[in-house]
């Protein structure tokens, strides 16, 4: 029996060193933003490659504006996720609310001015960082009668 207790202690010590975030409605926009950052970076690279022969930034911007007319709903879904997360996190942590607000602004900028999407990508990175660090700070044990809900 003592051997099983020893193994359980060893296992719990190994698990404590790894930070695991469980997926929730508050952190889901951050995950979606990470995927969107990679998608948008590939889109920027594609626009640069398409206009590589006669390179000009206005041509890259025009290509991005043309593509955005077909792909705006990808950013609209991100706005909806951030709005849900704002509604869920209003009483928890201001950092999460600020991150979601910045994420909403970045997605709106992606829809309206895709030729400046490098700045929106920077906004997405900061928003994702704010959401994840804010969610990491709000994870705490829930005691009975504390009035707080678990993430």
C-alpha positions in Angstrom: 0.0 0.0 0.0 2.8 2.4 0.9 4.3 1.8 -2.6 1.1 3.0 -4.3 1.0 6.1 -2.1 4.7 6.8 -3.0 3.8 6.4 -6.7 0.9 8.8 -6.4 3.1 11.4 -4.7 5.7 11.1 -7.5 3.0 11.4 -10.1 1.5 14.5 -8.5 4.9 16.1 -8.2 5.5 15.6 -11.9 2.1 17.0 -12.9 2.5 20.1 -10.7 5.4 21.4 -12.9 3.2 21.5 -16.0 0.7 24.3 -16.5 -2.4 22.9 -18.0 -5.2 25.2 -19.0 -8.6 23.6 -19.5 -10.6 24.9 -22.4 -13.6 27.1 -21.5 -15.7 29.8 -23.1 -13.4 32.5 -21.6 -10.2 31.0 -23.2 -11.7 29.7 -26.5 -11.2 33.1 -28.3 -7.5 32.9 -27.4 -7.2 29.5 -29.1 -9.2 30.8 -32.1 -7.0 33.8 -32.3 -3.8 31.6 -32.3 -5.2 29.7 -35.3 -6.3 33.0 -36.9 -2.8 34.5 -36.4 -1.3 31.5 -38.3 -3.9 31.7 -41.0 -3.4 35.5 -41.5 0.4 35.1 -41.6 0.0 32.5 -44.3 -2.4 34.9 -46.1 0.1 37.7 -45.9 2.9 35.4 -47.2 0.6 34.3 -50.1 -0.1 37.9 -51.0 3.6 38.8 -50.9 4.4 35.8 -53.1 1.7 36.7 -55.6 3.0 40.2 -56.0 6.7 39.3 -55.8 7.3 39.8 -59.5 6.5 43.5 -59.5 6.6 44.1 -55.8 4.7 47.0 -54.3 2.9 47.3 -51.0 -0.2 48.8 -52.5 -0.5 45.7 -54.8 -0.2 43.5 -51.7 -2.9 45.6 -49.9 -5.2 45.4 -52.9 -4.8 41.6 -53.0 -5.6 41.4 -49.3 -8.7 43.6 -49.8 -9.9 41.4 -52.6 -9.5 38.2 -50.6 -11.2 39.7 -47.5 -14.4 40.2 -49.4 -14.6 36.4 -49.6 -13.2 35.5 -46.1 -14.7 38.2 -43.8 -16.9 35.6 -41.9 -13.8 34.0 -40.4 -13.1 37.2 -38.5 -16.8 37.7 -37.7 -16.8 34.3 -35.9 -13.8 35.6 -33.8 -15.8 38.7 -32.9 -18.7 36.5 -31.7 -16.4 34.3 -29.6 -14.8 37.4 -28.0 -18.2 38.9 -27.2 -19.3 35.7 -25.5 -16.0 35.7 -23.6 -16.5 39.3 -22.5 -20.0 38.5 -21.2 -18.6 35.5 -19.2 -15.6 37.3 -17.8 -17.0 40.7 -16.7 -17.0 39.8 -13.0 -13.8 37.7 -13.0 -10.8 39.6 -14.2 -10.2 42.9 -15.9 -7.2 41.5 -17.8 -9.4 39.0 -19.6 -12.0 41.8 -20.5 -9.2 44.1 -21.8 -7.8 41.2 -23.9 -11.2 40.4 -25.3 -11.8 44.1 -26.2 -8.5 44.3 -27.9 -9.3 41.0 -29.8 -12.6 42.4 -30.9 -10.9 45.6 -32.2 -8.2 43.5 -34.0 -10.9 41.3 -35.7 -12.8 44.5 -36.8 -9.6 45.9 -38.2 -9.0 42.6 -40.0 -12.4 43.0 -41.7 -12.3 46.7 -42.5 -8.7 47.3 -43.3 -7.0 44.1 -44.2 -4.1 45.9 -46.0 -2.9 46.9 -42.5 -3.3 43.4 -41.1 0.3 43.3 -39.7 -0.9 45.7 -37.0 -4.0 43.6 -36.4 -1.8 40.6 -36.0 0.2 42.4 -33.3 -3.1 43.2 -31.7 -4.1 39.6 -31.8 -0.9 38.5 -30.1 -1.3 41.0 -27.3 -5.0 40.1 -26.9 -4.2 36.4 -26.7 -1.5 37.0 -24.1 -3.8 39.1 -22.0 -6.6 36.5 -22.1 -4.3 33.6 -21.2 -2.4 35.4 -18.5 -5.6 36.7 -17.0 -7.2 33.2 -17.1 -4.1 31.8 -15.5 -4.4 34.3 -12.6 -8.1 33.5 -12.0 -7.7 29.8 -11.6 -8.0 29.1 -7.9 -9.7 26.4 -5.8 -13.4 27.0 -5.4 -14.6 26.6 -1.9 -18.2 26.1 -0.9 -20.0 29.4 -0.4 -17.3 31.6 -2.0 -19.6 32.9 -4.7 -17.0 32.3 -7.4 -17.5 29.8 -10.2 -14.8 27.5 -11.7 -13.5 28.3 -15.1 
